[in-house]
């Protein structure tokens, strides 16, 4: 962001970053997306027995975010503050739902007693 500010300051006459959209992405959406990915990996690791399968399926958890990025780049979706806040609200709902699912599926005692 500092490099973009340095390059675009002479054209715009002001510093482009940080702006409201970038604040929402970095301070709200990124932490919520991280929590979502961790919860998905907890659920997958509780259900699958092979570590490699969990790792490969865990890589698929970033596909929705990549899809949103590509849709924004090609113009299907505008990533303005309203849409970013809607994405954040959807992430909060998914995080809460997956929290309850992950606490029910993760069997800590069984893992601790059967781990070798």
HELIX and SHEET records of a PDB file:
HELIX    1   1 UNK A    2  UNK A   12  1                                  11    
HELIX    2   2 UNK A   20  UNK A   24  1                                   5    
HELIX    3   3 UNK A   25  UNK A   29  3                                   5    
HELIX    4   4 UNK A   30  UNK A   47  1                                  18    
HELIX    5   5 UNK A   51  UNK A   59  1                                   9    
HELIX    6   6 UNK A   60  UNK A   62  5                                   3    
HELIX    7   7 UNK A   63  UNK A   74  1                                  12    
HELIX    8   8 UNK A   81  UNK A  105  1                                  25    
HELIX    9   9 UNK A  108  UNK A  114  1                                   7    
END                                                                             
